[in-house]
Amino acid sequence: MKLSHLDDKGAARMVDVGHKPPTQRRAIARARVELSPATVELLVSGGLPKGDALAVARVAGIMAAKQTPSLIPLCHPLPLSSVSVELTPDDQGVLIEATAATTAPTGVEMEAMTAASVAALALYDMIKGVERGARITGVWLVMKEGGSSGRWSRED
């Protein structure tokens, strides 16, 4: 199997996508932050010492998606048409869902996953004063669509 990010000598390289046509692309990623019920209550009621953790995490995720090529080596800079980050508290913590979209010649999965990851880190930073034992338990791609490979989803 030939890996696209390696040249003929095995050295890392940026993949040339110049020959590919721009298409509508979208990706959804999720992250999970486990919290105690007491911390979830503080989060939902607005009682955290640092303020509105959900708003801060949302903005952090959006900002991170825009910085993906600065953070992930060999990642192409993409003209993002939209990024959204939704945080849903439940009795076990917070589920984060990030969606990124573009019209470009390459996928937007890394932007969605970076948004979810950084939103989780920002949420931890906002709540660590009341619960240092909070855990980021996962980051995963849920769905991607567009381009020559079409649609893929974890549920498929």
Secondary structure, DSSP 4 states (H G I P E B T S, - for coil): ---TTB-TTS-B-----TTSPPEEEEEEEEEEEE--HHHHHHHHHT--TT--HHHHHHHHHHHHHHTHHHHSTTPPP--EEEEEEEEEEETTEEEEEEEEEEEESS--HHHHHHHHHHHHHHHHHHHTTT-TT-EEEEEEEEEEE-STT--EETT-
